[in-house]
Amino acid sequence: MTKAKILVANRGEIGVRILRACREMGLSTVAVFTDVDESALHVRYADEAVFIGERKKYLDIASVLEAARHSGATAIHPGYGFLSENPDFARAVEEKGLTFIGPRPETVAMMGDKLAARRFSRKAGLPVIAGTDEPLPPQLPVEMAKKIQYPVLVKAAAGGGGRGIRLARSAEELPGTIEAARREAKSAFHDDTVFLESLVQQARHIEVQILGDGEGNVTCLGERECSIQRRRQKLIEESPAHGLSDDLRHQIHEAALKLGKALRYRSLGTVEFLLDKKNRFYFIEVNPRIQVEHPVTEMVTGVDIVKEQITIALGENMRTFPDEIAPRGAAIEARILAEDTQADFLPSTGQILYLKEPGGPGVRVDSAIYQGMAVGSEYDSLLAKVIVWGENRSVAIQRLRRALNEYQVGGINTDIDFLMQIIESPKFLSGDVTTTYLETFRPAPQITTPELERKLAYAAALFAHQQRGQPDENETHRGSYWQMVAWKEQMTRI
């Protein structure tokens, strides 16, 4: 293995995940951090850390490159989010003589432009959703307006993460929808280019993980089902996708491989499709980076795809894989978010006063949180991911239920109870879900009574006293508080 010093231009659970892979590979690591992340776990885990400034500096190319220069890093891994899909960043890294752990800058640029990606994919022979391949003009031509079939999506050409997408159900709604999508796109991506795309109703979201060496060799690491989404943000993902015939699965894999080979794809990439009720699938986009949900692929293939990504970037030969890898068993991932599900999923902030993460056979937790950590609203609400494996989907669901029951976070609100309700719902259990399933799925209210609250407080105070002896008054107060929170969460699940 070529020796290298890897700077991870990210934070949170993905920062820790990449740093762990580097440590196993014997590679030196550098973390970057902002003023709100001085005590973050990725900072503590890396071999060294460089302060880059105030909270928005993760998005500042010059600051990240200066950190690489200062630390002597030879390669940069962008993770997901932040600068990972910014072609200017990929280009600047390579211009500095550093290794960008990801696709070529021109690939990032093309796949980041949804219109260019649609044109390229259609030329490569993939089925593409009906829509416009050119930016919408300020005023729609009359002939174009007459041809639009509703409902229709207005999408940001530079979009990602579910942002910059609006739905118009009628001709009367369209002008306002276009304007709203333009504003959101401008704010999120500094680009107000939008286009139209037909709405595939009651669709499933199927994505295929590919890995390429940049020389035309591309392998398929299977597919993931990502239909459980709230406000177009994925919440639960699994691999393999439930209920696909062998023939349909092969067709989807072949389409992804065809695109990867046409791109001479380098590194990890995810080719995303929508699957309609008639089992017709349509290309929607390529994510030229590692995905949040990559662990489910790792669990069913046994391949550490972060290590593979780094190996390829450092110039080593890609491992020889079959064109398609048959999955072993089933894996499911649930995202643990700092959100108040009883208050329209508003972000929850505070201090993690108690933490107990699940374990046992077939359970993996990718996390960057710890007891005593402050959770703010400066970044994404993702705290951790619970990933489980089972010999089949039913066993994996049972294991996920057990793991979520074990997960206890005190001091802030999380979506754990909401996740439990989803995986126990009849439609999820049967695999009969679409991307709109959660639009009508509402979390059941948590039921507590004053009497139960009182008993839990007494029990927690007694437990803290027995465990910690006779500390001073302030310590007693803090101890009883976090114990109370933990007991409350544990008892309400019994």
BAZALUM-543444 format. One record per residue (C-alpha): z, x, y; chain; residue number from 0. Coordinates in steps of 0.25 Angstrom, whole numbers. Layout:
! BAZALUM-543444
{lumkol {Z, X, Y}, 'A', NUM}
...
! end
This chain:
! BAZALUM-543444
{lumkol {0, 0, 0}, 'A', 0}
{lumkol {-4, 5, 14}, 'A', 1}
{lumkol {8, 8, 22}, 'A', 2}
{lumkol {9, -1, 35}, 'A', 3}
{lumkol {19, -6, 45}, 'A', 4}
{lumkol {18, -21, 46}, 'A', 5}
{lumkol {21, -28, 59}, 'A', 6}
{lumkol {24, -43, 57}, 'A', 7}
{lumkol {20, -51, 69}, 'A', 8}
{lumkol {27, -63, 65}, 'A', 9}
{lumkol {41, -69, 63}, 'A', 10}
{lumkol {49, -79, 55}, 'A', 11}
{lumkol {47, -81, 40}, 'A', 12}
{lumkol {33, -75, 40}, 'A', 13}
{lumkol {37, -62, 47}, 'A', 14}
{lumkol {48, -60, 36}, 'A', 15}
{lumkol {38, -64, 25}, 'A', 16}
{lumkol {28, -53, 29}, 'A', 17}
{lumkol {39, -43, 32}, 'A', 18}
{lumkol {44, -45, 17}, 'A', 19}
{lumkol {30, -43, 12}, 'A', 20}
{lumkol {29, -30, 20}, 'A', 21}
{lumkol {43, -25, 15}, 'A', 22}
{lumkol {39, -27, 0}, 'A', 23}
{lumkol {26, -20, 3}, 'A', 24}
{lumkol {34, -8, 9}, 'A', 25}
{lumkol {28, -10, 23}, 'A', 26}
{lumkol {35, -7, 35}, 'A', 27}
{lumkol {37, -19, 44}, 'A', 28}
{lumkol {38, -23, 59}, 'A', 29}
{lumkol {43, -36, 65}, 'A', 30}
{lumkol {41, -41, 79}, 'A', 31}
{lumkol {50, -50, 86}, 'A', 32}
{lumkol {53, -58, 99}, 'A', 33}
{lumkol {65, -61, 107}, 'A', 34}
{lumkol {69, -73, 98}, 'A', 35}
{lumkol {67, -66, 85}, 'A', 36}
{lumkol {76, -53, 86}, 'A', 37}
{lumkol {84, -58, 75}, 'A', 38}
{lumkol {73, -64, 66}, 'A', 39}
{lumkol {72, -61, 52}, 'A', 40}
{lumkol {59, -54, 52}, 'A', 41}
{lumkol {64, -44, 63}, 'A', 42}
{lumkol {76, -41, 54}, 'A', 43}
{lumkol {67, -39, 41}, 'A', 44}
{lumkol {56, -30, 47}, 'A', 45}
{lumkol {57, -15, 47}, 'A', 46}
{lumkol {57, -15, 62}, 'A', 47}
{lumkol {55, -25, 73}, 'A', 48}
{lumkol {49, -25, 86}, 'A', 49}
{lumkol {52, -34, 98}, 'A', 50}
{lumkol {40, -40, 105}, 'A', 51}
{lumkol {46, -49, 115}, 'A', 52}
{lumkol {48, -64, 118}, 'A', 53}
{lumkol {46, -75, 108}, 'A', 54}
{lumkol {30, -76, 111}, 'A', 55}
{lumkol {27, -62, 108}, 'A', 56}
{lumkol {24, -64, 93}, 'A', 57}
{lumkol {11, -70, 99}, 'A', 58}
{lumkol {9, -58, 108}, 'A', 59}
{lumkol {-2, -48, 102}, 'A', 60}
{lumkol {2, -36, 111}, 'A', 61}
{lumkol {17, -37, 108}, 'A', 62}
{lumkol {14, -37, 93}, 'A', 63}
{lumkol {5, -26, 94}, 'A', 64}
{lumkol {14, -18, 102}, 'A', 65}
{lumkol {25, -20, 92}, 'A', 66}
{lumkol {16, -15, 81}, 'A', 67}
{lumkol {13, -2, 89}, 'A', 68}
{lumkol {27, 0, 92}, 'A', 69}
{lumkol {32, -1, 78}, 'A', 70}
{lumkol {20, 6, 72}, 'A', 71}
{lumkol {15, -6, 64}, 'A', 72}
{lumkol {2, -4, 57}, 'A', 73}
{lumkol {-1, -19, 53}, 'A', 74}
{lumkol {3, -33, 58}, 'A', 75}
{lumkol {5, -45, 50}, 'A', 76}
{lumkol {4, -58, 59}, 'A', 77}
{lumkol {11, -68, 50}, 'A', 78}
{lumkol {7, -82, 53}, 'A', 79}
{lumkol {7, -89, 67}, 'A', 80}
{lumkol {9, -80, 80}, 'A', 81}
{lumkol {-3, -70, 80}, 'A', 82}
{lumkol {-7, -72, 66}, 'A', 83}
{lumkol {-20, -79, 69}, 'A', 84}
{lumkol {-23, -73, 82}, 'A', 85}
{lumkol {-36, -64, 80}, 'A', 86}
{lumkol {-33, -57, 93}, 'A', 87}
{lumkol {-20, -52, 87}, 'A', 88}
{lumkol {-27, -48, 74}, 'A', 89}
{lumkol {-38, -41, 82}, 'A', 90}
{lumkol {-28, -33, 91}, 'A', 91}
{lumkol {-20, -29, 78}, 'A', 92}
{lumkol {-32, -22, 72}, 'A', 93}
{lumkol {-36, -16, 85}, 'A', 94}
{lumkol {-23, -9, 86}, 'A', 95}
{lumkol {-26, -3, 73}, 'A', 96}
{lumkol {-16, -11, 65}, 'A', 97}
{lumkol {-18, -20, 53}, 'A', 98}
{lumkol {-18, -35, 55}, 'A', 99}
{lumkol {-12, -42, 42}, 'A', 100}
{lumkol {-22, -53, 42}, 'A', 101}
{lumkol {-36, -57, 43}, 'A', 102}
{lumkol {-47, -50, 51}, 'A', 103}
{lumkol {-46, -54, 66}, 'A', 104}
{lumkol {-59, -60, 66}, 'A', 105}
{lumkol {-55, -69, 54}, 'A', 106}
{lumkol {-42, -73, 62}, 'A', 107}
{lumkol {-51, -77, 74}, 'A', 108}
{lumkol {-61, -85, 66}, 'A', 109}
{lumkol {-51, -93, 58}, 'A', 110}
{lumkol {-42, -95, 70}, 'A', 111}
{lumkol {-54, -102, 77}, 'A', 112}
{lumkol {-54, -115, 69}, 'A', 113}
{lumkol {-68, -118, 73}, 'A', 114}
{lumkol {-73, -104, 69}, 'A', 115}
{lumkol {-66, -106, 56}, 'A', 116}
{lumkol {-73, -119, 53}, 'A', 117}
{lumkol {-86, -114, 56}, 'A', 118}
{lumkol {-84, -102, 47}, 'A', 119}
{lumkol {-78, -110, 36}, 'A', 120}
{lumkol {-89, -120, 36}, 'A', 121}
{lumkol {-100, -108, 35}, 'A', 122}
{lumkol {-92, -102, 23}, 'A', 123}
{lumkol {-94, -116, 16}, 'A', 124}
{lumkol {-80, -122, 17}, 'A', 125}
{lumkol {-78, -137, 20}, 'A', 126}
{lumkol {-74, -138, 34}, 'A', 127}
{lumkol {-68, -151, 40}, 'A', 128}
{lumkol {-77, -158, 49}, 'A', 129}
{lumkol {-75, -155, 64}, 'A', 130}
{lumkol {-81, -147, 76}, 'A', 131}
{lumkol {-84, -133, 74}, 'A', 132}
{lumkol {-85, -130, 90}, 'A', 133}
{lumkol {-74, -132, 100}, 'A', 134}
{lumkol {-73, -146, 107}, 'A', 135}
{lumkol {-78, -146, 121}, 'A', 136}
{lumkol {-70, -151, 132}, 'A', 137}
{lumkol {-77, -164, 132}, 'A', 138}
{lumkol {-82, -169, 118}, 'A', 139}
{lumkol {-97, -173, 118}, 'A', 140}
{lumkol {-100, -187, 116}, 'A', 141}
{lumkol {-108, -185, 103}, 'A', 142}
{lumkol {-96, -176, 97}, 'A', 143}
{lumkol {-86, -187, 100}, 'A', 144}
{lumkol {-94, -198, 93}, 'A', 145}
{lumkol {-94, -190, 80}, 'A', 146}
{lumkol {-79, -188, 79}, 'A', 147}
{lumkol {-73, -195, 68}, 'A', 148}
{lumkol {-58, -198, 70}, 'A', 149}
{lumkol {-47, -194, 67}, 'A', 150}
{lumkol {-51, -180, 71}, 'A', 151}
{lumkol {-43, -167, 74}, 'A', 152}
{lumkol {-44, -159, 86}, 'A', 153}
{lumkol {-40, -144, 82}, 'A', 154}
{lumkol {-38, -131, 90}, 'A', 155}
{lumkol {-48, -121, 86}, 'A', 156}
{lumkol {-38, -110, 87}, 'A', 157}
{lumkol {-27, -119, 81}, 'A', 158}
{lumkol {-17, -116, 70}, 'A', 159}
{lumkol {-4, -121, 64}, 'A', 160}
{lumkol {-8, -135, 67}, 'A', 161}
{lumkol {-8, -134, 82}, 'A', 162}
{lumkol {-20, -139, 90}, 'A', 163}
{lumkol {-23, -150, 81}, 'A', 164}
{lumkol {-24, -165, 86}, 'A', 165}
{lumkol {-29, -178, 80}, 'A', 166}
{lumkol {-38, -188, 87}, 'A', 167}
{lumkol {-39, -201, 80}, 'A', 168}
{lumkol {-49, -207, 89}, 'A', 169}
{lumkol {-59, -204, 100}, 'A', 170}
{lumkol {-49, -209, 110}, 'A', 171}
{lumkol {-39, -199, 106}, 'A', 172}
{lumkol {-48, -187, 105}, 'A', 173}
{lumkol {-49, -182, 119}, 'A', 174}
{lumkol {-34, -181, 120}, 'A', 175}
{lumkol {-33, -175, 107}, 'A', 176}
{lumkol {-42, -164, 110}, 'A', 177}
{lumkol {-35, -161, 123}, 'A', 178}
{lumkol {-22, -161, 116}, 'A', 179}
{lumkol {-27, -151, 105}, 'A', 180}
{lumkol {-33, -142, 116}, 'A', 181}
{lumkol {-20, -141, 123}, 'A', 182}
{lumkol {-12, -138, 111}, 'A', 183}
{lumkol {-23, -128, 106}, 'A', 184}
{lumkol {-22, -121, 120}, 'A', 185}
{lumkol {-7, -120, 120}, 'A', 186}
{lumkol {-6, -115, 105}, 'A', 187}
{lumkol {-18, -106, 104}, 'A', 188}
{lumkol {-23, -104, 118}, 'A', 189}
{lumkol {-36, -110, 114}, 'A', 190}
{lumkol {-40, -125, 117}, 'A', 191}
{lumkol {-52, -125, 108}, 'A', 192}
{lumkol {-52, -138, 99}, 'A', 193}
{lumkol {-61, -144, 89}, 'A', 194}
{lumkol {-62, -157, 80}, 'A', 195}
{lumkol {-59, -158, 65}, 'A', 196}
{lumkol {-60, -170, 56}, 'A', 197}
{lumkol {-46, -175, 51}, 'A', 198}
{lumkol {-45, -174, 36}, 'A', 199}
{lumkol {-36, -185, 33}, 'A', 200}
{lumkol {-25, -185, 22}, 'A', 201}
{lumkol {-28, -170, 20}, 'A', 202}
{lumkol {-21, -159, 12}, 'A', 203}
{lumkol {-20, -145, 18}, 'A', 204}
{lumkol {-24, -135, 8}, 'A', 205}
{lumkol {-25, -120, 12}, 'A', 206}
{lumkol {-29, -108, 4}, 'A', 207}
{lumkol {-23, -94, 4}, 'A', 208}
{lumkol {-34, -83, 4}, 'A', 209}
{lumkol {-32, -68, 4}, 'A', 210}
{lumkol {-44, -59, 8}, 'A', 211}
{lumkol {-46, -44, 9}, 'A', 212}
{lumkol {-56, -44, 20}, 'A', 213}
{lumkol {-67, -39, 11}, 'A', 214}
{lumkol {-71, -53, 5}, 'A', 215}
{lumkol {-61, -53, -6}, 'A', 216}
{lumkol {-53, -66, -4}, 'A', 217}
{lumkol {-43, -73, -14}, 'A', 218}
{lumkol {-37, -87, -14}, 'A', 219}
{lumkol {-22, -88, -16}, 'A', 220}
{lumkol {-22, -103, -18}, 'A', 221}
{lumkol {-20, -115, -9}, 'A', 222}
{lumkol {-8, -121, -2}, 'A', 223}
{lumkol {-6, -136, 1}, 'A', 224}
{lumkol {-1, -137, 16}, 'A', 225}
{lumkol {-2, -152, 18}, 'A', 226}
{lumkol {13, -155, 22}, 'A', 227}
{lumkol {12, -153, 37}, 'A', 228}
{lumkol {19, -158, 49}, 'A', 229}
{lumkol {11, -158, 62}, 'A', 230}
{lumkol {1, -149, 55}, 'A', 231}
{lumkol {11, -139, 51}, 'A', 232}
{lumkol {13, -136, 37}, 'A', 233}
{lumkol {27, -139, 31}, 'A', 234}
{lumkol {25, -138, 16}, 'A', 235}
{lumkol {15, -130, 8}, 'A', 236}
{lumkol {12, -128, -7}, 'A', 237}
{lumkol {3, -120, -16}, 'A', 238}
{lumkol {-5, -124, -24}, 'A', 239}
{lumkol {-10, -137, -17}, 'A', 240}
{lumkol {-6, -149, -25}, 'A', 241}
{lumkol {-16, -157, -33}, 'A', 242}
{lumkol {-29, -149, -30}, 'A', 243}
{lumkol {-38, -149, -42}, 'A', 244}
{lumkol {-42, -135, -47}, 'A', 245}
{lumkol {-56, -138, -42}, 'A', 246}
{lumkol {-52, -142, -28}, 'A', 247}
{lumkol {-42, -130, -27}, 'A', 248}
{lumkol {-53, -120, -31}, 'A', 249}
{lumkol {-63, -126, -21}, 'A', 250}
{lumkol {-53, -125, -10}, 'A', 251}
{lumkol {-49, -110, -14}, 'A', 252}
{lumkol {-64, -107, -15}, 'A', 253}
{lumkol {-66, -112, 0}, 'A', 254}
{lumkol {-55, -103, 5}, 'A', 255}
{lumkol {-61, -91, -3}, 'A', 256}
{lumkol {-75, -94, 3}, 'A', 257}
{lumkol {-69, -94, 17}, 'A', 258}
{lumkol {-61, -81, 15}, 'A', 259}
{lumkol {-73, -74, 9}, 'A', 260}
{lumkol {-82, -78, 20}, 'A', 261}
{lumkol {-71, -73, 30}, 'A', 262}
{lumkol {-69, -60, 22}, 'A', 263}
{lumkol {-55, -64, 24}, 'A', 264}
{lumkol {-44, -53, 25}, 'A', 265}
{lumkol {-29, -56, 23}, 'A', 266}
{lumkol {-23, -70, 20}, 'A', 267}
{lumkol {-29, -83, 25}, 'A', 268}
{lumkol {-27, -97, 23}, 'A', 269}
{lumkol {-39, -107, 22}, 'A', 270}
{lumkol {-35, -121, 25}, 'A', 271}
{lumkol {-41, -134, 20}, 'A', 272}
{lumkol {-39, -149, 21}, 'A', 273}
{lumkol {-41, -157, 8}, 'A', 274}
{lumkol {-44, -172, 10}, 'A', 275}
{lumkol {-41, -183, 0}, 'A', 276}
{lumkol {-54, -181, -7}, 'A', 277}
{lumkol {-51, -167, -10}, 'A', 278}
{lumkol {-61, -162, 0}, 'A', 279}
{lumkol {-56, -149, 7}, 'A', 280}
{lumkol {-59, -144, 21}, 'A', 281}
{lumkol {-57, -130, 28}, 'A', 282}
{lumkol {-48, -131, 40}, 'A', 283}
{lumkol {-44, -117, 44}, 'A', 284}
{lumkol {-40, -103, 39}, 'A', 285}
{lumkol {-27, -97, 43}, 'A', 286}
{lumkol {-29, -82, 44}, 'A', 287}
{lumkol {-15, -78, 41}, 'A', 288}
{lumkol {-3, -79, 32}, 'A', 289}
{lumkol {2, -94, 31}, 'A', 290}
{lumkol {16, -99, 32}, 'A', 291}
{lumkol {14, -105, 18}, 'A', 292}
{lumkol {9, -93, 11}, 'A', 293}
{lumkol {21, -92, 2}, 'A', 294}
{lumkol {17, -104, -7}, 'A', 295}
{lumkol {4, -96, -10}, 'A', 296}
{lumkol {13, -84, -14}, 'A', 297}
{lumkol {22, -92, -23}, 'A', 298}
{lumkol {10, -97, -31}, 'A', 299}
{lumkol {2, -85, -32}, 'A', 300}
{lumkol {12, -74, -32}, 'A', 301}
{lumkol {4, -66, -21}, 'A', 302}
{lumkol {12, -61, -9}, 'A', 303}
{lumkol {1, -64, 1}, 'A', 304}
{lumkol {8, -57, 12}, 'A', 305}
{lumkol {7, -44, 5}, 'A', 306}
{lumkol {-7, -47, 1}, 'A', 307}
{lumkol {-10, -49, 16}, 'A', 308}
{lumkol {-4, -36, 20}, 'A', 309}
{lumkol {-10, -28, 9}, 'A', 310}
{lumkol {-24, -33, 13}, 'A', 311}
{lumkol {-21, -30, 27}, 'A', 312}
{lumkol {-17, -15, 24}, 'A', 313}
{lumkol {-30, -13, 17}, 'A', 314}
{lumkol {-26, -14, 3}, 'A', 315}
{lumkol {-35, -21, -7}, 'A', 316}
{lumkol {-32, -35, -9}, 'A', 317}
{lumkol {-26, -39, -23}, 'A', 318}
{lumkol {-36, -44, -33}, 'A', 319}
{lumkol {-34, -59, -34}, 'A', 320}
{lumkol {-42, -70, -42}, 'A', 321}
{lumkol {-50, -78, -32}, 'A', 322}
{lumkol {-40, -89, -34}, 'A', 323}
{lumkol {-25, -87, -38}, 'A', 324}
{lumkol {-20, -99, -47}, 'A', 325}
{lumkol {-6, -103, -41}, 'A', 326}
{lumkol {6, -102, -50}, 'A', 327}
{lumkol {15, -114, -48}, 'A', 328}
{lumkol {17, -121, -35}, 'A', 329}
{lumkol {24, -117, -22}, 'A', 330}
{lumkol {28, -125, -9}, 'A', 331}
{lumkol {33, -120, 4}, 'A', 332}
{lumkol {41, -128, 14}, 'A', 333}
{lumkol {43, -123, 29}, 'A', 334}
{lumkol {57, -124, 34}, 'A', 335}
{lumkol {56, -127, 49}, 'A', 336}
{lumkol {66, -127, 60}, 'A', 337}
{lumkol {63, -142, 64}, 'A', 338}
{lumkol {71, -154, 66}, 'A', 339}
{lumkol {64, -164, 57}, 'A', 340}
{lumkol {73, -176, 63}, 'A', 341}
{lumkol {68, -173, 77}, 'A', 342}
{lumkol {53, -173, 75}, 'A', 343}
{lumkol {53, -159, 69}, 'A', 344}
{lumkol {57, -152, 82}, 'A', 345}
{lumkol {60, -137, 80}, 'A', 346}
{lumkol {75, -134, 77}, 'A', 347}
{lumkol {82, -122, 83}, 'A', 348}
{lumkol {96, -116, 82}, 'A', 349}
{lumkol {103, -106, 73}, 'A', 350}
{lumkol {102, -105, 58}, 'A', 351}
{lumkol {117, -107, 55}, 'A', 352}
{lumkol {115, -108, 40}, 'A', 353}
{lumkol {104, -104, 30}, 'A', 354}
{lumkol {103, -106, 15}, 'A', 355}
{lumkol {89, -103, 10}, 'A', 356}
{lumkol {84, -108, -4}, 'A', 357}
{lumkol {81, -99, -16}, 'A', 358}
{lumkol {80, -99, -31}, 'A', 359}
{lumkol {68, -99, -40}, 'A', 360}
{lumkol {54, -102, -34}, 'A', 361}
{lumkol {60, -102, -19}, 'A', 362}
{lumkol {55, -93, -8}, 'A', 363}
{lumkol {60, -94, 7}, 'A', 364}
{lumkol {52, -87, 18}, 'A', 365}
{lumkol {61, -87, 29}, 'A', 366}
{lumkol {65, -79, 42}, 'A', 367}
{lumkol {78, -87, 45}, 'A', 368}
{lumkol {93, -83, 43}, 'A', 369}
{lumkol {106, -89, 46}, 'A', 370}
{lumkol {110, -87, 60}, 'A', 371}
{lumkol {96, -86, 65}, 'A', 372}
{lumkol {92, -93, 78}, 'A', 373}
{lumkol {80, -103, 76}, 'A', 374}
{lumkol {72, -105, 89}, 'A', 375}
{lumkol {60, -113, 93}, 'A', 376}
{lumkol {52, -101, 98}, 'A', 377}
{lumkol {44, -100, 85}, 'A', 378}
{lumkol {39, -109, 73}, 'A', 379}
{lumkol {50, -117, 67}, 'A', 380}
{lumkol {47, -112, 53}, 'A', 381}
{lumkol {60, -106, 47}, 'A', 382}
{lumkol {57, -103, 33}, 'A', 383}
{lumkol {48, -107, 21}, 'A', 384}
{lumkol {53, -112, 7}, 'A', 385}
{lumkol {43, -109, -4}, 'A', 386}
{lumkol {45, -113, -18}, 'A', 387}
{lumkol {37, -111, -31}, 'A', 388}
{lumkol {37, -119, -43}, 'A', 389}
{lumkol {29, -120, -56}, 'A', 390}
{lumkol {23, -133, -51}, 'A', 391}
{lumkol {23, -141, -38}, 'A', 392}
{lumkol {34, -150, -43}, 'A', 393}
{lumkol {43, -138, -46}, 'A', 394}
{lumkol {40, -132, -32}, 'A', 395}
{lumkol {44, -145, -25}, 'A', 396}
{lumkol {57, -146, -33}, 'A', 397}
{lumkol {60, -131, -29}, 'A', 398}
{lumkol {56, -134, -14}, 'A', 399}
{lumkol {66, -146, -14}, 'A', 400}
{lumkol {77, -137, -20}, 'A', 401}
{lumkol {74, -126, -10}, 'A', 402}
{lumkol {74, -135, 2}, 'A', 403}
{lumkol {87, -141, -2}, 'A', 404}
{lumkol {93, -127, -3}, 'A', 405}
{lumkol {88, -123, 11}, 'A', 406}
{lumkol {99, -124, 21}, 'A', 407}
{lumkol {97, -121, 36}, 'A', 408}
{lumkol {108, -124, 46}, 'A', 409}
{lumkol {108, -124, 61}, 'A', 410}
{lumkol {94, -129, 63}, 'A', 411}
{lumkol {85, -141, 58}, 'A', 412}
{lumkol {75, -138, 48}, 'A', 413}
{lumkol {64, -146, 40}, 'A', 414}
{lumkol {70, -144, 26}, 'A', 415}
{lumkol {74, -159, 24}, 'A', 416}
{lumkol {60, -163, 29}, 'A', 417}
{lumkol {54, -154, 19}, 'A', 418}
{lumkol {63, -159, 8}, 'A', 419}
{lumkol {58, -173, 11}, 'A', 420}
{lumkol {43, -169, 11}, 'A', 421}
{lumkol {44, -162, -3}, 'A', 422}
{lumkol {51, -174, -8}, 'A', 423}
{lumkol {41, -185, -3}, 'A', 424}
{lumkol {32, -191, -14}, 'A', 425}
{lumkol {19, -187, -7}, 'A', 426}
{lumkol {23, -172, -7}, 'A', 427}
{lumkol {28, -173, -21}, 'A', 428}
{lumkol {15, -178, -26}, 'A', 429}
{lumkol {7, -169, -17}, 'A', 430}
{lumkol {0, -180, -10}, 'A', 431}
{lumkol {2, -175, 5}, 'A', 432}
{lumkol {-8, -172, 16}, 'A', 433}
{lumkol {-7, -165, 29}, 'A', 434}
{lumkol {-2, -178, 36}, 'A', 435}
{lumkol {9, -181, 26}, 'A', 436}
{lumkol {20, -178, 36}, 'A', 437}
{lumkol {15, -186, 47}, 'A', 438}
{lumkol {22, -198, 41}, 'A', 439}
{lumkol {33, -191, 34}, 'A', 440}
{lumkol {46, -191, 41}, 'A', 441}
{lumkol {59, -184, 38}, 'A', 442}
{lumkol {70, -192, 34}, 'A', 443}
{lumkol {82, -192, 43}, 'A', 444}
{lumkol {94, -183, 38}, 'A', 445}
{lumkol {106, -192, 35}, 'A', 446}
{lumkol {120, -187, 39}, 'A', 447}
{lumkol {133, -194, 42}, 'A', 448}
{lumkol {144, -190, 51}, 'A', 449}
{lumkol {153, -190, 39}, 'A', 450}
{lumkol {144, -180, 32}, 'A', 451}
{lumkol {143, -172, 44}, 'A', 452}
{lumkol {158, -171, 45}, 'A', 453}
{lumkol {160, -168, 30}, 'A', 454}
{lumkol {150, -157, 31}, 'A', 455}
{lumkol {156, -151, 43}, 'A', 456}
{lumkol {170, -151, 36}, 'A', 457}
{lumkol {164, -145, 24}, 'A', 458}
{lumkol {157, -134, 31}, 'A', 459}
{lumkol {169, -130, 39}, 'A', 460}
{lumkol {177, -129, 27}, 'A', 461}
{lumkol {167, -121, 20}, 'A', 462}
{lumkol {165, -111, 31}, 'A', 463}
{lumkol {180, -110, 32}, 'A', 464}
{lumkol {182, -107, 17}, 'A', 465}
{lumkol {170, -97, 17}, 'A', 466}
{lumkol {173, -89, 30}, 'A', 467}
{lumkol {188, -89, 31}, 'A', 468}
{lumkol {194, -90, 45}, 'A', 469}
{lumkol {184, -85, 55}, 'A', 470}
{lumkol {186, -86, 69}, 'A', 471}
{lumkol {183, -100, 76}, 'A', 472}
{lumkol {169, -97, 80}, 'A', 473}
{lumkol {165, -92, 66}, 'A', 474}
{lumkol {171, -104, 60}, 'A', 475}
{lumkol {163, -113, 69}, 'A', 476}
{lumkol {150, -106, 66}, 'A', 477}
{lumkol {153, -106, 51}, 'A', 478}
{lumkol {156, -120, 50}, 'A', 479}
{lumkol {144, -124, 58}, 'A', 480}
{lumkol {134, -117, 49}, 'A', 481}
{lumkol {141, -121, 37}, 'A', 482}
{lumkol {141, -136, 41}, 'A', 483}
{lumkol {126, -135, 44}, 'A', 484}
{lumkol {123, -129, 30}, 'A', 485}
{lumkol {132, -139, 23}, 'A', 486}
{lumkol {126, -151, 31}, 'A', 487}
{lumkol {112, -147, 26}, 'A', 488}
{lumkol {116, -145, 12}, 'A', 489}
{lumkol {124, -158, 11}, 'A', 490}
{lumkol {113, -166, 17}, 'A', 491}
{lumkol {104, -162, 6}, 'A', 492}
{lumkol {114, -166, -6}, 'A', 493}
! end
